[in-house]
Amino acid sequence: MKVTYLDNSGFVITLKDAILVFDYYRDPSHALNKILGDKPDAPVVFFVSHRHPDHYNPGIYEIAQNHRRVYVMSNDVPAMKIPSTLEVQGMSVGDYVESLPGGISVRAYGSTDAGVSFLVTLADGRKIFHGGDLNDWHWQDESTIKEVEEANAAFMKIVNRVASDNPEMFMAMLAVDPRQGSDFARGARIFLDKVKVQNFFPMHFNGRADEACTFMEYASNAVKSYCLHNPGHSIELD
């Protein structure tokens, strides 16, 4: 398996029999085009966690036209903007889809912002989690006590459900956003305390990779942690 960072929360996971693209926003290094060229016969599954423009680019409908394409999309993406000729699976929280290219299945969990988060189970049983905008979204240095409590409660409700269903995961991609100030890693730390994650990737760090990639402070439960802060940066996982 090869994991390639695109930008913001965008990743490409290259499998033997399929290419998975999560939250394509932009690809300044043209990494996806190269991957598609290297695997011309591989089907492509595009995941869209929600409608925000830094997670959803309608340009995905024009990418990989020589490949079989499947779009697994949060139902908050306006249907009128999706070409009717495409193979699309809309998802809301709790939905489950199986028999996707590469033998993968997907379950949608909640988000503390728009849309959903995705739990992808590969044909070999390994689980991959992409959080979308799931995070403990509060600003400890600015938010009121009530706002902090409400944000924590909403986040914990979703994470506890994810952890109950999936106590272990091969890989997780989660928001770690330094704009939140002193608690920027709180959401990731909670998630990694609840779920045993083998390979952890921060995302949504808004160009502040050096701050987001201070792993020792919040990723101690991850067997391995990776900071793919440059678009096009790839790493192989066993």
DANORZI-V77673 format. One record per residue. N is the residue number from 1. RES is the residue in one letter. SS is DSSP state (~ for helix, > for strand, _ for the rest). D_CENTER is the distance of its C-alpha to the mean C-alpha in Angstrom with 2 decimals. Layout:
n:N res:RES ss:SS d_center:D_CENTER
n:N res:RES ss:SS d_center:D_CENTER
//
This chain:
n:1 res:M ss:_ d_center:15.91
n:2 res:K ss:> d_center:15.01
n:3 res:V ss:> d_center:11.80
n:4 res:T ss:> d_center:12.21
n:5 res:Y ss:> d_center:10.90
n:6 res:L ss:> d_center:11.65
n:7 res:D ss:> d_center:11.59
n:8 res:N ss:_ d_center:10.15
n:9 res:S ss:_ d_center:6.33
n:10 res:G ss:> d_center:7.13
n:11 res:F ss:> d_center:7.36
n:12 res:V ss:> d_center:9.91
n:13 res:I ss:> d_center:10.70
n:14 res:T ss:> d_center:14.40
n:15 res:L ss:_ d_center:16.11
n:16 res:K ss:_ d_center:19.84
n:17 res:D ss:_ d_center:19.91
n:18 res:A ss:> d_center:16.87
n:19 res:I ss:> d_center:14.31
n:20 res:L ss:> d_center:10.68
n:21 res:V ss:> d_center:9.22
n:22 res:F ss:> d_center:5.79
n:23 res:D ss:_ d_center:6.74
n:24 res:Y ss:_ d_center:9.98
n:25 res:Y ss:_ d_center:12.03
n:26 res:R ss:_ d_center:14.58
n:27 res:D ss:_ d_center:15.56
n:28 res:P ss:_ d_center:18.51
n:29 res:S ss:_ d_center:19.17
n:30 res:H ss:_ d_center:19.26
n:31 res:A ss:~ d_center:17.31
n:32 res:L ss:~ d_center:16.04
n:33 res:N ss:~ d_center:19.68
n:34 res:K ss:~ d_center:20.89
n:35 res:I ss:~ d_center:18.62
n:36 res:L ss:~ d_center:19.77
n:37 res:G ss:~ d_center:23.29
n:38 res:D ss:~ d_center:23.19
n:39 res:K ss:_ d_center:22.18
n:40 res:P ss:_ d_center:24.10
n:41 res:D ss:_ d_center:24.31
n:42 res:A ss:_ d_center:20.75
n:43 res:P ss:> d_center:19.10
n:44 res:V ss:> d_center:15.82
n:45 res:V ss:> d_center:13.14
n:46 res:F ss:> d_center:11.23
n:47 res:F ss:> d_center:8.38
n:48 res:V ss:> d_center:8.77
n:49 res:S ss:_ d_center:7.49
n:50 res:H ss:_ d_center:10.71
n:51 res:R ss:_ d_center:13.70
n:52 res:H ss:_ d_center:13.62
n:53 res:P ss:_ d_center:14.72
n:54 res:D ss:_ d_center:12.39
n:55 res:H ss:_ d_center:9.47
n:56 res:Y ss:_ d_center:11.96
n:57 res:N ss:_ d_center:14.78
n:58 res:P ss:~ d_center:17.45
n:59 res:G ss:~ d_center:18.31
n:60 res:I ss:~ d_center:15.99
n:61 res:Y ss:~ d_center:18.96
n:62 res:E ss:~ d_center:21.13
n:63 res:I ss:_ d_center:19.13
n:64 res:A ss:_ d_center:20.03
n:65 res:Q ss:_ d_center:23.03
n:66 res:N ss:_ d_center:24.80
n:67 res:H ss:_ d_center:22.17
n:68 res:R ss:_ d_center:21.52
n:69 res:R ss:> d_center:18.52
n:70 res:V ss:> d_center:16.67
n:71 res:Y ss:> d_center:14.47
n:72 res:V ss:> d_center:12.40
n:73 res:M ss:> d_center:12.25
n:74 res:S ss:> d_center:12.45
n:75 res:N ss:_ d_center:16.18
n:76 res:D ss:_ d_center:16.33
n:77 res:V ss:_ d_center:16.16
n:78 res:P ss:_ d_center:19.95
n:79 res:A ss:~ d_center:21.32
n:80 res:M ss:~ d_center:24.12
n:81 res:K ss:~ d_center:21.96
n:82 res:I ss:_ d_center:20.71
n:83 res:P ss:_ d_center:23.36
n:84 res:S ss:_ d_center:25.14
n:85 res:T ss:_ d_center:25.61
n:86 res:L ss:_ d_center:22.02
n:87 res:E ss:> d_center:20.62
n:88 res:V ss:> d_center:18.25
n:89 res:Q ss:> d_center:16.91
n:90 res:G ss:> d_center:16.35
n:91 res:M ss:> d_center:14.69
n:92 res:S ss:_ d_center:15.52
n:93 res:V ss:_ d_center:15.04
n:94 res:G ss:_ d_center:16.71
n:95 res:D ss:_ d_center:16.71
n:96 res:Y ss:> d_center:16.61
n:97 res:V ss:> d_center:16.86
n:98 res:E ss:> d_center:18.30
n:99 res:S ss:> d_center:20.10
n:100 res:L ss:> d_center:17.50
n:101 res:P ss:~ d_center:18.17
n:102 res:G ss:~ d_center:18.26
n:103 res:G ss:~ d_center:19.02
n:104 res:I ss:> d_center:15.53
n:105 res:S ss:> d_center:15.03
n:106 res:V ss:> d_center:12.35
n:107 res:R ss:> d_center:12.75
n:108 res:A ss:> d_center:11.49
n:109 res:Y ss:> d_center:11.70
n:110 res:G ss:_ d_center:12.52
n:111 res:S ss:_ d_center:11.37
n:112 res:T ss:_ d_center:13.81
n:113 res:D ss:_ d_center:13.60
n:114 res:A ss:_ d_center:13.40
n:115 res:G ss:_ d_center:11.93
n:116 res:V ss:_ d_center:9.87
n:117 res:S ss:> d_center:7.02
n:118 res:F ss:> d_center:6.90
n:119 res:L ss:> d_center:8.94
n:120 res:V ss:> d_center:9.99
n:121 res:T ss:> d_center:13.44
n:122 res:L ss:_ d_center:14.95
n:123 res:A ss:_ d_center:18.65
n:124 res:D ss:_ d_center:19.67
n:125 res:G ss:_ d_center:18.13
n:126 res:R ss:_ d_center:15.39
n:127 res:K ss:> d_center:12.31
n:128 res:I ss:> d_center:8.67
n:129 res:F ss:> d_center:6.29
n:130 res:H ss:> d_center:2.63
n:131 res:G ss:_ d_center:4.62
n:132 res:G ss:_ d_center:4.87
n:133 res:D ss:_ d_center:8.33
n:134 res:L ss:_ d_center:9.21
n:135 res:N ss:_ d_center:11.64
n:136 res:D ss:_ d_center:15.38
n:137 res:W ss:_ d_center:16.27
n:138 res:H ss:_ d_center:19.86
n:139 res:W ss:_ d_center:22.10
n:140 res:Q ss:_ d_center:24.42
n:141 res:D ss:_ d_center:26.85
n:142 res:E ss:_ d_center:27.16
n:143 res:S ss:_ d_center:26.15
n:144 res:T ss:_ d_center:28.87
n:145 res:I ss:~ d_center:29.12
n:146 res:K ss:~ d_center:28.45
n:147 res:E ss:~ d_center:25.28
n:148 res:V ss:~ d_center:24.01
n:149 res:E ss:~ d_center:25.04
n:150 res:E ss:~ d_center:23.45
n:151 res:A ss:~ d_center:20.05
n:152 res:N ss:~ d_center:20.30
n:153 res:A ss:~ d_center:21.44
n:154 res:A ss:~ d_center:18.74
n:155 res:F ss:~ d_center:15.99
n:156 res:M ss:~ d_center:18.06
n:157 res:K ss:~ d_center:18.70
n:158 res:I ss:~ d_center:15.13
n:159 res:V ss:~ d_center:14.48
n:160 res:N ss:~ d_center:17.88
n:161 res:R ss:~ d_center:17.19
n:162 res:V ss:~ d_center:14.06
n:163 res:A ss:~ d_center:16.23
n:164 res:S ss:~ d_center:19.21
n:165 res:D ss:~ d_center:17.74
n:166 res:N ss:_ d_center:15.88
n:167 res:P ss:_ d_center:17.84
n:168 res:E ss:> d_center:16.54
n:169 res:M ss:> d_center:13.40
n:170 res:F ss:> d_center:13.42
n:171 res:M ss:> d_center:10.11
n:172 res:A ss:> d_center:7.53
n:173 res:M ss:> d_center:5.11
n:174 res:L ss:> d_center:6.57
n:175 res:A ss:> d_center:8.51
n:176 res:V ss:_ d_center:11.93
n:177 res:D ss:_ d_center:14.09
n:178 res:P ss:~ d_center:17.75
n:179 res:R ss:~ d_center:19.02
n:180 res:Q ss:~ d_center:19.21
n:181 res:G ss:~ d_center:22.09
n:182 res:S ss:~ d_center:23.18
n:183 res:D ss:~ d_center:20.53
n:184 res:F ss:_ d_center:17.54
n:185 res:A ss:_ d_center:16.26
n:186 res:R ss:~ d_center:17.44
n:187 res:G ss:~ d_center:14.26
n:188 res:A ss:~ d_center:12.85
n:189 res:R ss:~ d_center:16.41
n:190 res:I ss:~ d_center:16.81
n:191 res:F ss:~ d_center:13.79
n:192 res:L ss:~ d_center:15.07
n:193 res:D ss:~ d_center:18.52
n:194 res:K ss:~ d_center:17.73
n:195 res:V ss:_ d_center:15.77
n:196 res:K ss:> d_center:16.97
n:197 res:V ss:> d_center:14.14
n:198 res:Q ss:> d_center:15.51
n:199 res:N ss:> d_center:13.12
n:200 res:F ss:> d_center:11.15
n:201 res:F ss:> d_center:9.30
n:202 res:P ss:> d_center:9.56
n:203 res:M ss:> d_center:8.15
n:204 res:H ss:_ d_center:9.65
n:205 res:F ss:_ d_center:12.99
n:206 res:N ss:_ d_center:15.03
n:207 res:G ss:_ d_center:17.04
n:208 res:R ss:_ d_center:18.16
n:209 res:A ss:~ d_center:16.80
n:210 res:D ss:~ d_center:20.01
n:211 res:E ss:~ d_center:19.61
n:212 res:A ss:~ d_center:15.96
n:213 res:C ss:_ d_center:16.73
n:214 res:T ss:_ d_center:19.56
n:215 res:F ss:~ d_center:18.10
n:216 res:M ss:~ d_center:21.34
n:217 res:E ss:~ d_center:21.28
n:218 res:Y ss:_ d_center:18.29
n:219 res:A ss:_ d_center:16.92
n:220 res:S ss:_ d_center:20.18
n:221 res:N ss:_ d_center:18.99
n:222 res:A ss:_ d_center:16.60
n:223 res:V ss:_ d_center:18.75
n:224 res:K ss:> d_center:17.25
n:225 res:S ss:> d_center:15.18
n:226 res:Y ss:> d_center:14.31
n:227 res:C ss:_ d_center:14.23
n:228 res:L ss:_ d_center:13.51
n:229 res:H ss:_ d_center:14.84
n:230 res:N ss:_ d_center:16.70
n:231 res:P ss:_ d_center:15.39
n:232 res:G ss:_ d_center:16.25
n:233 res:H ss:_ d_center:16.19
n:234 res:S ss:> d_center:15.63
n:235 res:I ss:> d_center:16.20
n:236 res:E ss:> d_center:17.43
n:237 res:L ss:_ d_center:16.61
n:238 res:D ss:_ d_center:19.33
//
